[in-house]
């Protein structure tokens, strides 16, 4: 007979093995998922081309929203005074990287954090504005892209003059409360003088003053309008400026597309979708450990010259074939 003590010992061992085998088949408790990178994207407007460009850029680098990255989308829905609160909200989530998809969003994001990396999808003059120390070495938590709108003002006016025969007096539509636009207005005056054009200042502080500005433009009168694009003039109702220009039968040049589609004549500027797409590349590099302080601010790679022939016909303008050949797009 097997000694009782040895029998009990063997039985307990078998029971233990059975319990362990059974435990292996039991469902495990909730597993801790790896935390996905979280991006805060702040835009002054809900423009779809910006968001689509950024999503495409993420896809270029292997990111799929909701699968291996999370994007927190925010825009002020036409109320620019909400931007500081939205910036603070994104910082408080928290997020790993912030994207400023508009020049007016950089300052509130900068005020909200000095540590979370900020990628500028577009900026007017980041060095002069104090966002970066230099384009080559930003030196802080901000880097990204600039759309060099100041440098394009002379070219924009030159193209506008070529599109509007007899253009001699230009009304510059701008917001004096925007420091970037104040500098651009001076540059526009200088470029206009070089082209033999007179400038009339049409200052607009908010949407409510747009109608009065167009009335002044008609009363002056001016031969065309040169829009210094800013959130103060276009956020909330980006098509209104173009519609007013068409109603007052004034050809208008702008740096961004949406005013053009509603009745503007000509757009020349950096491709906004492309800038947002490239911003995703900065996000990818930062998530992989790159230091924004050492990442140079880049310039645009692609530019758009879009001519609205439908508007030209309504205004009785004939666009020279040589100018149409330069266009990246013609709206019929």
C-alpha positions in Angstrom: 0.0 0.0 0.0 1.1 3.5 -0.8 1.8 5.3 2.5 -1.0 7.7 3.3 1.3 10.7 3.4 2.8 10.0 -0.1 -0.7 9.4 -1.5 -2.0 12.8 -0.2 1.1 14.6 -1.5 0.6 13.1 -5.0 -3.2 14.0 -5.0 -2.5 17.6 -4.1 0.1 17.9 -6.8 -2.4 16.6 -9.4 -5.1 18.9 -8.2 -2.7 21.9 -8.4 -1.8 21.0 -12.0 -5.5 20.8 -12.8 -6.2 24.1 -11.3 -3.3 25.7 -13.2 -4.4 24.1 -16.5 -7.9 25.4 -15.9 -6.7 28.9 -15.2 -4.9 29.0 -18.5 -8.3 28.6 -20.2 -10.0 31.3 -18.2 -10.6 34.7 -19.9 -8.1 37.3 -18.8 -9.2 40.6 -17.1 -9.2 43.9 -19.0 -5.9 44.3 -20.8 -4.1 47.6 -20.6 -4.0 49.1 -24.1 -0.9 50.9 -25.3 -1.7 54.7 -25.2 -2.1 56.1 -28.7 -0.4 59.4 -29.6 -2.8 62.3 -29.2 -2.6 65.4 -31.5 -4.4 68.7 -30.9 -5.4 70.4 -34.1 -6.5 74.0 -33.8 -7.8 75.8 -36.8 -9.3 79.3 -37.0 -11.9 78.0 -39.5 -13.5 74.6 -40.3 -12.0 74.7 -43.8 -12.1 71.1 -45.1 -9.1 71.4 -47.3 -6.9 72.1 -44.3 -8.2 69.0 -42.4 -8.1 66.8 -45.5 -4.5 67.9 -46.1 -3.4 67.0 -42.6 -5.2 63.6 -42.7 -3.4 62.9 -46.0 -0.1 63.8 -44.4 -0.8 61.4 -41.5 -1.6 58.7 -44.0 1.7 59.4 -45.8 3.5 58.5 -42.6 1.4 55.4 -41.8 -1.1 56.9 -39.3 -4.8 56.1 -39.3 -7.0 58.2 -37.1 -8.5 56.1 -34.3 -6.2 53.1 -35.0 -2.7 54.3 -34.2 -3.2 58.0 -33.5 -5.9 60.2 -32.0 -6.6 63.7 -33.4 -8.6 66.2 -31.3 -10.1 68.7 -33.8 -11.0 72.2 -32.6 -12.2 75.4 -34.4 -13.9 78.5 -32.9 -16.9 78.2 -35.3 -16.6 81.8 -36.4 -15.8 83.3 -32.9 -12.2 84.1 -32.8 -12.4 85.1 -29.1 -12.8 81.4 -28.3 -9.3 80.5 -29.6 -7.5 81.0 -26.2 -10.1 78.8 -24.4 -9.8 76.1 -27.1 -6.0 76.2 -26.9 -6.1 75.8 -23.1 -8.6 72.9 -23.5 -6.3 71.0 -25.9 -3.3 71.5 -23.6 -5.3 70.2 -20.6 -6.4 67.0 -22.3 -3.3 66.5 -22.6 -1.9 66.1 -26.1 1.6 65.1 -27.3 1.8 67.6 -30.2 -0.2 70.7 -31.1 -0.9 71.8 -34.7 -1.7 75.5 -35.4 -3.5 75.4 -38.7 -3.7 79.1 -39.2 -1.6 82.1 -38.2 -4.2 83.4 -35.7 -4.0 80.1 -33.7 -0.2 80.2 -33.0 -0.3 82.9 -30.4 -3.0 81.4 -28.2 -1.3 78.0 -28.3 2.1 79.6 -27.4 0.4 81.3 -24.5 -1.1 78.0 -23.3 2.1 76.0 -23.2 5.9 76.4 -23.3 6.6 72.6 -23.2 4.2 70.8 -25.6 5.6 70.9 -29.2 3.6 73.2 -31.5 3.7 72.7 -35.3 2.7 75.7 -37.4 0.9 74.5 -40.5 1.1 78.1 -41.8 2.5 81.3 -40.4 3.1 84.8 -41.8 6.4 85.9 -40.3 7.2 83.6 -37.4 10.6 85.3 -36.6 9.2 88.8 -36.6 6.2 87.7 -34.5 8.5 86.2 -31.9 7.3 82.6 -32.3 10.8 81.3 -33.3 14.3 82.6 -32.9 15.2 81.9 -36.5 13.9 79.8 -39.4 17.0 77.6 -39.3 17.0 77.0 -35.5 13.6 77.8 -33.9 15.0 77.4 -30.4 11.8 76.6 -28.5 8.8 74.4 -28.6 7.5 75.8 -31.9 8.4 74.9 -35.5 6.7 74.2 -38.8 6.0 76.0 -42.0 5.6 79.6 -43.2 3.5 80.6 -46.2 5.6 83.7 -46.9 2.6 85.9 -47.7 4.6 89.0 -47.2 7.1 88.0 -49.8 4.4 87.3 -52.3 2.6 90.7 -52.1 4.6 92.2 -55.0 4.0 89.2 -57.2 0.3 89.2 -56.4 -0.1 92.9 -57.3 1.9 92.3 -60.6 -0.5 89.4 -61.5 -3.5 91.5 -60.6 -2.4 94.3 -62.8 -1.9 91.9 -65.7 -5.4 90.5 -65.1 -7.2 93.9 -65.0 -6.4 96.1 -67.9 -6.4 99.8 -67.0 -5.8 99.1 -63.3 -4.4 102.2 -61.7 -6.1 102.7 -58.3 -6.2 99.7 -55.9 -8.2 99.5 -52.7 -6.4 97.5 -50.1 -8.9 95.7 -47.8 -7.3 94.9 -44.4 -7.7 94.7 -40.7 -5.7 97.4 -38.8 -6.2 95.4 -35.5 -4.0 92.6 -36.9 -0.3 93.5 -36.6 0.7 91.1 -39.4 -1.7 92.9 -41.8 -0.4 96.3 -40.7 3.1 95.3 -42.0 1.6 93.8 -45.1 -0.3 97.0 -45.9 3.0 99.0 -45.9 4.6 96.3 -48.2 1.5 96.6 -50.5 1.9 100.4 -50.7 5.6 100.0 -51.6 5.0 97.3 -54.2 2.1 99.4 -55.7 4.3 102.4 -56.1 6.9 100.3 -57.9 4.1 99.2 -60.3 2.8 102.7 -60.8 -0.4 102.0 -58.8 -2.2 104.3 -56.3 -3.4 102.7 -53.1 -6.5 103.5 -51.1 -6.7 102.1 -47.6 -10.0 100.3 -46.8 -9.8 99.4 -43.1 -12.2 96.8 -41.7 -12.2 95.8 -38.0 -15.0 93.3 -38.1 -17.5 91.7 -40.4 -20.1 94.4 -39.6 -17.8 97.0 -41.3 -17.4 95.1 -44.6 -20.4 96.6 -46.3 -19.3 100.1 -45.5 -15.8 99.4 -46.8 -17.2 98.3 -50.1 -19.4 101.4 -50.3 -16.2 103.5 -49.8 -14.5 101.5 -52.5 -17.3 102.2 -55.0 -17.4 105.9 -54.0 -13.6 106.5 -54.4 -13.8 104.8 -56.9 -11.1 102.1 -57.1 -10.4 99.9 -60.1 -9.9 96.7 -58.0 -9.6 95.3 -54.5 -6.5 93.7 -53.0 -7.5 91.6 -50.0 -4.9 91.1 -47.2 -6.4 87.8 -46.0 -7.0 87.5 -42.2 -9.3 85.7 -39.9 -10.9 89.0 -38.9 -12.3 89.4 -42.4 -13.0 85.8 -43.5 -13.7 83.6 -40.4 -17.3 82.8 -39.9 -18.3 83.8 -43.4 -15.4 83.3 -45.8 -17.5 83.7 -48.9 -19.0 87.1 -48.0 -16.0 89.2 -49.2 -16.0 87.6 -52.6 -19.8 88.0 -52.9 -19.6 91.7 -52.0 -16.8 92.2 -54.5 -19.0 90.7 -57.3 -22.1 92.6 -56.2 -20.1 95.9 -56.4 -18.6 94.9 -59.7 -15.0 95.1 -58.3 -12.3 92.7 -59.4 -10.6 91.3 -56.3 -7.3 89.5 -55.7 -6.8 87.4 -52.5 -4.2 85.1 -51.1 -6.6 82.3 -50.2 -9.2 80.4 -52.2 -12.6 80.7 -50.6 -13.2 84.4 -51.2 -12.3 83.7 -54.9 -15.0 81.0 -55.3 -17.7 83.4 -54.2 -16.8 86.1 -56.7 -13.2 87.0 -56.5 -11.1 87.2 -59.6 -7.6 85.9 -58.8 -5.7 84.1 -56.1 -2.0 83.7 -55.8 -0.4 82.1 -52.8 1.0 79.0 -51.1 -1.1 75.9 -51.4 -2.8 75.6 -48.0 -3.7 71.9 -48.3 0.0 71.1 -49.1 1.2 73.1 -46.0 -1.2 71.1 -43.8 -0.1 67.9 -45.4 3.6 68.7 -44.7 2.7 69.6 -41.1 1.9 66.0 -40.5 5.6 65.2 -41.3 6.7 67.4 -38.5 4.3 65.7 -36.1 5.7 62.3 -37.2 9.3 63.3 -36.5 8.4 64.8 -33.1 6.6 61.7 -32.1 9.7 59.8 -33.0 11.8 61.9 -30.7 12.9 65.0 -32.8 13.4 68.2 -30.9 11.3 71.1 -32.4 14.0 73.6 -31.3 16.3 72.0 -33.8 13.8 71.5 -36.7 14.1 74.3 -39.3 10.9 76.2 -40.3 10.3 75.4 -44.0 8.9 77.5 -46.8 6.1 76.5 -49.2 6.9 74.0 -52.0 3.8 74.6 -54.2 1.9 77.8 -55.1 -1.5 78.3 -56.6 -2.5 80.8 -59.3 -6.2 80.4 -59.7 -8.3 82.6 -62.0 -12.1 82.8 -61.9 -13.1 83.2 -65.5 -16.8 83.2 -64.5 -16.2 86.4 -62.5 -14.1 87.8 -65.3 -17.0 87.3 -67.8 -19.5 88.9 -65.4 -17.2 92.0 -65.0 -16.6 92.2 -68.7 -12.9 91.5 -68.3 -10.8 89.6 -70.9 -7.9 87.7 -69.3 -4.8 87.6 -71.5 -3.9 84.1 -72.8 -0.4 84.5 -71.4 -1.7 84.9 -67.9 -4.2 81.9 -68.3 -1.2 79.7 -69.3 0.5 80.5 -65.9 -2.6 79.5 -63.9 -2.6 76.2 -62.0 -6.4 76.3 -62.2 -9.1 78.1 -64.1 -12.6 78.3 -62.7 -15.0 78.3 -65.7 
